[in-house]
Every structure is written in C-alpha cells, then in structure tokens.
Amino acid sequence: MISGHIKNAQAISVLPSALQSAIKFLQQTDLTAHEAGRFEIEAGGVPMILQVIDMKTAPRDTLRPEVHRANVDVQFLAAGGPERAAWYPDLGDNEVDEDLLDTPRDILFYKNRKEASHRENTLELSVGSYAIYFPWDVHVPAIQTGENAADIRKIVIKVPMSAL
C-alpha cells in the first residue's frame, strides 16, 4: 500500500510508470463534475478502468474487506470527506465472503474478523489524497471518521498488474 497527495510530484516520480500515468491523469482531469460510472480510459498507453463513485462513508463494522488480483487500485478522494481507509496484508488466512474475481469487477470480499484487526492499519484521506492498493493489500475504503457519515466523491483507477 502506498499513500500520498496528488500535489507531491517527488513522491509520484518514484512509482512505476503505469501508476505515474494514473496519478497524472488524476492531476490533469477535473473529475469533480464528471458523471458517475465506470469508464474505459488510456493513460500512458495503458488501458485502465476509471470509476467515479458518489457515496457516503459508513462505520467500519458495516464494510467488508476487499482485494483485487488482476488490478492495482488507485483510490483518490476528489471531494467531500474526510474518509478513513483500513488495510492489512493478505496472509491467506481470511474467510471469503463473496468471490467476484472472475467478473469485470475483479474483487474478492472477505468476512470481517476480529483476529485480523491487530494487523489492520488506518489512513485518513482528505481531498487530494490517494491510496494505492496492490493485490496483496486487503483494504476497506469509505470508513466514516466521526459520528456521522460524510458524502464523498471517490475516484478509482484500476491499473492492470500486467502493466507494472
């Protein structure tokens, strides 16, 4: 897992070129007014999937941990928030709740487990922040930070692992 801010060019420069291209796309494209949905894009010559999602944050215990195998998730908070995200290493000891890896969504949901909570780290995202999740990073996005849910505009760019 890698996190940063969209304006930190030095940190972005050390990423693999496909991830640099995804973040440059976010820097150069105003997605705050873009229609919500799933779109095919190309960045740096690499086909990627762009998801523009309007949602509310929610309590951690109501959200399922997830992983992706074919893609790296670049998750960006474009508006609203704040948002908390959790992540921990996928050590192969999680119980599958729903397997959609063989669908265009490329997602596997795990059941929440108290035993995994000791490995769980959290990150607070404000507008302009991003988090990059690799296939070995279990992650839980869109966690509320206080007593009330917050509206967020979440941008996810799915970068194929094969492009790295």
SVG drawing of the C-alpha trace seen along z (x, -y; Angstrom):
<svg xmlns="http://www.w3.org/2000/svg" viewBox="-24 -20 36 39">
<polyline fill="none" stroke="black" stroke-width="0.4" points="0.0,0.0 1.3,-3.4 -0.4,-6.7 0.2,-10.3 -1.2,-13.6 -1.8,-14.4 0.4,-17.6 3.5,-15.8 5.3,-15.4 8.5,-14.0 6.7,-11.1 4.9,-10.3 8.1,-10.2 9.4,-7.0 6.3,-5.0 6.2,-2.5 5.3,-4.3 1.8,-2.9 1.0,-4.2 2.6,-7.5 0.3,-7.7 -2.8,-7.0 -1.9,-9.8 -1.0,-12.2 -4.5,-11.5 -6.0,-12.5 -3.9,-15.6 -4.9,-16.7 -8.5,-15.8 -11.2,-17.5 -13.4,-14.7 -15.5,-16.6 -18.2,-17.3 -17.7,-14.2 -20.7,-11.9 -20.6,-8.9 -20.0,-5.5 -17.4,-3.1 -15.4,-4.1 -12.5,-2.7 -9.6,-5.1 -6.0,-5.0 -3.2,-6.7 0.4,-6.5 -0.5,-4.0 -2.1,-1.6 -5.8,-0.7 -7.3,-1.3 -10.7,-1.4 -12.0,-4.7 -14.7,-4.5 -16.4,-7.7 -18.3,-6.9 -20.6,-9.1 -21.2,-7.5 -21.3,-8.0 -18.8,-6.9 -20.0,-4.2 -19.0,-2.7 -16.1,-0.2 -18.0,2.8 -20.6,2.4 -17.9,2.6 -16.3,5.7 -12.5,6.1 -11.7,6.5 -8.8,7.4 -8.3,7.4 -6.0,9.8 -5.7,8.6 -5.6,4.9 -4.0,2.3 -6.5,-0.1 -5.5,-3.8 -8.2,-5.3 -8.5,-9.1 -10.7,-11.4 -11.9,-14.1 -14.5,-15.8 -16.2,-15.6 -15.0,-13.6 -12.9,-13.1 -12.6,-9.4 -10.8,-6.8 -9.4,-3.7 -8.1,-0.5 -5.6,2.0 -3.6,5.0 -1.5,7.7 -3.3,10.6 -1.7,13.6 -4.1,16.2 -5.9,16.6 -9.1,14.7 -12.5,16.3 -14.1,15.5 -17.5,13.8 -18.0,13.2 -15.7,14.0 -16.2,11.9 -12.6,12.2 -13.7,13.7 -16.0,10.8 -15.2,7.4 -15.2,6.1 -12.1,8.2 -13.0,8.2 -13.0,10.6 -14.7,9.7 -13.6,11.2 -15.6,11.6 -14.8,9.2 -12.7,10.9 -11.7,9.7 -8.5,11.7 -7.3,9.6 -7.9,6.3 -4.5,6.5 -2.9,6.3 -5.2,3.5 -3.8,0.0 -5.8,-3.1 -5.2,-6.1 -7.3,-9.3 -7.9,-10.8 -8.7,-14.4 -9.5,-15.9 -6.4,-15.4 -5.2,-12.3 -4.8,-8.9 -4.1,-5.3 -2.7,-2.6 -3.6,0.9 -1.8,3.9 -3.3,7.5 -1.6,8.4 -3.3,5.4 -6.6,6.2 -8.4,2.8 -11.6,1.3 -12.4,-2.1 -15.1,-4.6 -14.9,-4.4 -16.5,-7.3 -14.2,-9.3 -16.7,-10.7 -20.2,-10.1 -21.8,-11.0 -21.4,-9.7 -19.8,-12.0 -20.6,-12.4 -17.6,-11.6 -16.7,-11.5 -14.3,-8.6 -12.3,-8.1 -10.8,-4.6 -8.4,-3.9 -7.8,-0.2 -4.3,0.3 -3.6,3.8 -0.9,5.7 0.5,6.8 1.3,3.1 3.7,3.0"/>
</svg>
